[in-house]
Amino acid sequence: MNRRRFALTSLLAATALALSACGGGASSTPATGGDTSLSDVKSKGELVIATEGTYKPFSFHENGAGKLTGFDVEVAEAVAGKLGVKATFQETQWDSIFAGLEAKRFDVIANQVSINDERKAKYDFSTPYTISSGVIVTKQDNNDIKSFADLKGKTTAQSLTSNWYTLAQKSGANIQQVEGWAQGVSLVRQDRVDAIVNDKLTYLDYAKNTPDAGLKIAAETTDKSESALTVRKGSTALKDAMDSALKDLAADGTLTKTSEKYFGVDVTK
């Protein structure tokens, strides 16, 4: 009897060892799994959010040195509220924002991070909360430009380091180099160039704050750009919780209200 009991005990021990070695035993993995992204946030009572703080109207300081605010800031605060935790912001330069996420200096990035294949391979994204496109902006009385094909032979004001420069050039436009949107749009208003190609959100922000500029969107790309909250790869629990929060914020009108506050229209869908 003792020998049979010993043999049975040895067999069970060997079986458990084999299962553990091949990863098949329940004892080899914690019951909660390897993803603690949401539980970590819940346990510390805060969602640590990376943002630039210098990217108006998405993330900036009121009057230059006041409270941190902006579209992305308000969306992130609302998401944290739905998760039942405090929103804590860490202002970080764009060049180091992804490295900081990977180093676990913060839980999420809220800084108009657009989704593309290269980033999807490295990070996980929430449901998009900003949808945009490329636009041609002209003066209200310009009826010569109604499509990107109409840019051929026309002059546009573009920053040479932007994607919009490439789009304008491929459309056949002559390029007047500028430092950025502010300089370019001034040239359009002064009739020194025919148009400027840029992001729709940039134009909407400008139009809301400069309603008497006398400008319009003459054409819009069919391709859309989607921006979302960004987390480390494998942070599925946190991503799913943020998706649920964004769904609730869309349903209760918070996203629309916040969008209209900054852009005058709903850019969340």
C-alpha positions as CSV (number, residue, x, y, z in Angstrom):
1,M,0.0,0.0,0.0
2,N,2.8,2.4,0.9
3,R,4.7,1.6,-2.3
4,R,1.5,2.2,-4.4
5,R,0.8,5.4,-2.6
6,F,4.4,6.5,-3.1
7,A,4.2,5.6,-6.8
8,L,0.9,7.5,-7.3
9,T,2.3,10.5,-5.5
10,S,5.4,10.4,-7.7
11,L,3.4,10.1,-10.8
12,L,1.2,13.1,-9.9
13,A,4.3,15.2,-9.0
14,A,5.9,14.3,-12.3
15,T,2.8,15.2,-14.3
16,A,2.5,18.5,-12.5
17,L,6.2,19.2,-13.2
18,A,5.8,18.4,-16.9
19,L,2.8,20.6,-17.3
20,S,4.6,23.4,-15.6
21,A,7.6,23.0,-17.8
22,C,5.5,23.2,-21.0
23,G,3.4,26.1,-19.7
24,G,0.2,24.1,-19.6
25,G,-0.3,24.1,-15.8
26,A,-2.5,26.7,-14.2
27,S,0.1,27.3,-11.5
28,S,2.6,28.7,-14.1
29,T,0.5,31.8,-14.7
30,P,-1.1,34.1,-12.2
31,A,-4.9,33.8,-12.0
32,T,-5.2,37.4,-13.2
33,G,-2.9,36.9,-16.2
34,G,0.1,39.0,-17.2
35,D,-1.8,42.2,-18.0
36,T,-2.0,44.4,-15.0
37,S,-2.3,47.7,-16.9
38,L,-5.8,48.5,-15.5
39,S,-5.3,47.1,-12.0
40,D,-2.1,49.2,-11.7
41,V,-4.0,52.4,-12.6
42,K,-6.8,51.5,-10.2
43,S,-4.4,50.6,-7.3
44,K,-2.5,53.9,-7.5
45,G,-5.7,55.9,-8.0
46,E,-4.5,57.9,-11.0
47,L,-4.0,57.7,-14.7
48,V,-0.7,59.3,-15.6
49,I,-1.0,61.0,-19.0
50,A,1.7,62.3,-21.2
51,T,1.0,65.4,-23.3
52,E,3.1,68.2,-24.7
53,G,1.4,71.2,-23.1
54,T,2.5,73.4,-26.0
55,Y,0.2,72.1,-28.8
56,K,-2.8,74.4,-29.0
57,P,-5.8,73.7,-29.1
58,F,-5.1,70.2,-28.0
59,S,-2.8,70.6,-25.0
60,F,-1.7,74.1,-23.8
61,H,-1.6,76.5,-20.9
62,E,-4.2,79.2,-20.7
63,N,-2.7,82.6,-21.5
64,G,0.7,81.0,-21.8
65,A,1.3,80.2,-18.2
66,G,-2.1,79.3,-16.7
67,K,-3.9,76.0,-16.2
68,L,-3.1,73.1,-18.5
69,T,-6.1,72.7,-20.8
70,G,-7.1,71.8,-24.4
71,F,-9.2,69.3,-26.3
72,D,-6.9,66.3,-25.6
73,V,-6.5,67.3,-22.0
74,E,-10.3,67.5,-21.4
75,V,-10.9,64.2,-23.2
76,A,-8.2,62.4,-21.1
77,E,-9.7,63.9,-17.9
78,A,-13.1,62.7,-18.8
79,V,-11.8,59.2,-19.5
80,A,-9.9,59.1,-16.2
81,G,-13.2,60.2,-14.5
82,K,-15.0,57.2,-16.0
83,L,-12.3,54.9,-14.8
84,G,-12.8,56.3,-11.3
85,V,-9.2,57.7,-10.9
86,K,-7.5,61.0,-11.0
87,A,-6.0,62.4,-14.2
88,T,-2.3,63.3,-13.6
89,F,-0.5,65.0,-16.5
90,Q,3.2,64.9,-17.3
91,E,4.3,67.4,-19.9
92,T,6.7,65.8,-22.3
93,Q,8.4,66.9,-25.5
94,W,7.1,65.1,-28.6
95,D,10.5,63.7,-29.5
96,S,10.7,61.7,-26.2
97,I,7.0,61.0,-25.6
98,F,7.0,57.4,-26.9
99,A,10.3,56.5,-25.2
100,G,8.7,57.7,-21.9
101,L,5.7,55.5,-22.5
102,E,7.9,52.5,-23.1
103,A,9.9,53.3,-20.0
104,K,6.6,53.3,-18.0
105,R,7.0,56.9,-16.9
106,F,3.3,57.3,-17.7
107,D,0.3,55.1,-18.6
108,V,-1.1,56.7,-21.7
109,I,-0.3,59.4,-24.3
110,A,-3.0,62.0,-25.0
111,N,-1.5,64.2,-27.7
112,Q,-3.2,63.8,-31.0
113,V,-1.3,60.6,-31.8
114,S,-2.4,59.5,-35.3
115,I,-2.8,55.8,-35.9
116,N,-0.7,54.2,-38.6
117,D,0.7,50.7,-39.3
118,E,4.1,51.5,-37.9
119,R,2.8,52.7,-34.6
120,K,0.2,49.9,-34.4
121,A,3.1,47.4,-34.5
122,K,4.6,48.9,-31.4
123,Y,1.7,50.3,-29.4
124,D,-2.0,49.8,-28.6
125,F,-4.7,52.4,-29.4
126,S,-8.0,53.3,-27.9
127,T,-11.1,53.9,-30.1
128,P,-10.3,57.0,-32.1
129,Y,-11.6,60.3,-30.6
130,T,-10.5,62.6,-33.4
131,I,-11.2,62.2,-37.1
132,S,-9.6,64.6,-39.6
133,S,-8.5,65.1,-43.2
134,G,-6.4,67.3,-45.4
135,V,-8.0,70.4,-46.8
136,I,-7.3,73.2,-49.3
137,V,-8.0,76.6,-47.7
138,T,-8.7,79.6,-50.0
139,K,-10.3,83.0,-49.7
140,Q,-14.1,82.9,-49.8
141,D,-14.3,84.6,-53.2
142,N,-11.9,82.1,-54.9
143,N,-13.9,79.9,-57.3
144,D,-10.9,78.6,-59.3
145,I,-10.0,75.9,-56.8
146,K,-12.5,73.2,-56.1
147,S,-10.4,70.1,-56.0
148,F,-6.8,69.0,-55.6
149,A,-6.5,68.8,-59.4
150,D,-7.2,72.5,-59.5
151,L,-4.0,73.2,-57.6
152,K,-1.9,72.5,-60.8
153,G,-0.2,75.8,-61.7
154,K,-1.5,77.6,-58.6
155,T,0.7,78.7,-55.7
156,T,0.3,77.3,-52.2
157,A,2.0,78.3,-48.9
158,Q,3.6,75.3,-47.3
159,S,6.2,74.3,-44.6
160,L,8.7,72.2,-46.5
161,T,8.9,69.6,-43.6
162,S,5.2,68.8,-43.5
163,N,3.2,66.1,-45.3
164,W,1.0,68.8,-46.7
165,Y,3.9,70.1,-48.7
166,T,4.2,66.7,-50.4
167,L,0.5,66.6,-51.1
168,A,0.5,70.1,-52.6
169,Q,3.5,69.4,-54.7
170,K,2.1,66.1,-56.0
171,S,-1.1,68.0,-57.0
172,G,1.0,70.2,-59.2
173,A,1.1,73.4,-57.1
174,N,4.0,75.9,-57.0
175,I,5.2,76.1,-53.5
176,Q,5.9,79.2,-51.5
177,Q,7.9,78.2,-48.5
178,V,6.7,79.3,-45.0
179,E,7.5,78.5,-41.4
180,G,4.1,77.2,-40.6
181,W,0.3,77.7,-40.6
182,A,0.2,81.2,-39.2
183,Q,2.5,82.6,-41.9
184,G,0.9,80.6,-44.7
185,V,-2.6,81.6,-43.9
186,S,-1.6,85.3,-43.7
187,L,-0.3,85.0,-47.3
188,V,-3.6,83.6,-48.4
189,R,-5.5,86.4,-46.8
190,Q,-3.2,89.0,-48.5
191,D,-3.7,87.4,-51.9
192,R,0.0,86.6,-52.1
193,V,-0.7,82.9,-52.7
194,D,-3.8,81.1,-53.9
195,A,-4.2,78.6,-51.1
196,I,-2.7,76.6,-48.3
197,V,-3.0,72.8,-47.8
198,N,-3.1,71.7,-44.2
199,D,-5.0,69.6,-41.6
200,K,-8.7,70.3,-41.2
201,L,-8.5,70.6,-37.4
202,T,-5.9,73.4,-37.8
203,Y,-8.3,75.3,-40.1
204,L,-11.3,74.7,-37.8
205,D,-9.4,76.0,-34.8
206,Y,-8.3,79.1,-36.8
207,A,-11.8,79.7,-38.2
208,K,-13.4,79.5,-34.7
209,N,-11.0,82.0,-33.3
210,T,-10.9,84.2,-36.5
211,P,-14.4,84.2,-37.8
212,D,-13.9,87.3,-40.0
213,A,-10.9,85.8,-41.8
214,G,-12.8,85.5,-45.1
215,L,-11.6,81.9,-45.8
216,K,-13.2,78.6,-46.7
217,I,-12.4,75.0,-47.2
218,A,-12.2,74.6,-51.0
219,A,-11.6,70.8,-51.1
220,E,-11.0,67.9,-48.7
221,T,-9.1,64.6,-49.0
222,T,-11.1,61.4,-48.9
223,D,-8.4,59.8,-46.7
224,K,-9.1,60.3,-43.0
225,S,-6.6,60.6,-40.1
226,E,-7.6,59.0,-36.8
227,S,-6.1,60.0,-33.5
228,A,-6.4,58.0,-30.3
229,L,-5.1,57.5,-26.7
230,T,-1.9,55.4,-26.9
231,V,-0.8,52.7,-24.4
232,R,2.0,50.2,-24.3
233,K,1.6,47.0,-26.3
234,G,-0.3,44.4,-24.4
235,S,-2.1,46.9,-22.1
236,T,-5.4,45.3,-23.2
237,A,-7.3,45.8,-19.9
238,L,-6.5,49.5,-19.8
239,K,-7.3,49.9,-23.5
240,D,-10.7,48.1,-23.2
241,A,-11.6,50.2,-20.1
242,M,-10.7,53.4,-22.0
243,D,-12.8,52.2,-25.0
244,S,-15.7,51.7,-22.7
245,A,-15.2,55.2,-21.2
246,L,-15.0,56.8,-24.7
247,K,-18.2,55.0,-25.7
248,D,-20.0,56.4,-22.7
249,L,-18.6,59.9,-23.3
250,A,-19.9,59.7,-26.9
251,A,-23.3,58.5,-25.7
252,D,-23.8,61.2,-23.1
253,G,-22.6,64.0,-25.4
254,T,-19.4,64.9,-23.6
255,L,-17.2,64.3,-26.7
256,T,-19.4,66.4,-28.9
257,K,-19.7,69.2,-26.4
258,T,-15.9,69.3,-25.9
259,S,-15.2,69.2,-29.6
260,E,-17.6,72.0,-30.3
261,K,-16.0,74.1,-27.6
262,Y,-12.6,74.0,-29.4
263,F,-13.5,73.6,-33.1
264,G,-17.1,74.7,-33.5
265,V,-18.0,71.3,-34.9
266,D,-17.9,67.7,-33.9
267,V,-14.6,66.2,-35.0
268,T,-15.0,63.0,-32.9
269,K,-16.8,61.0,-35.6
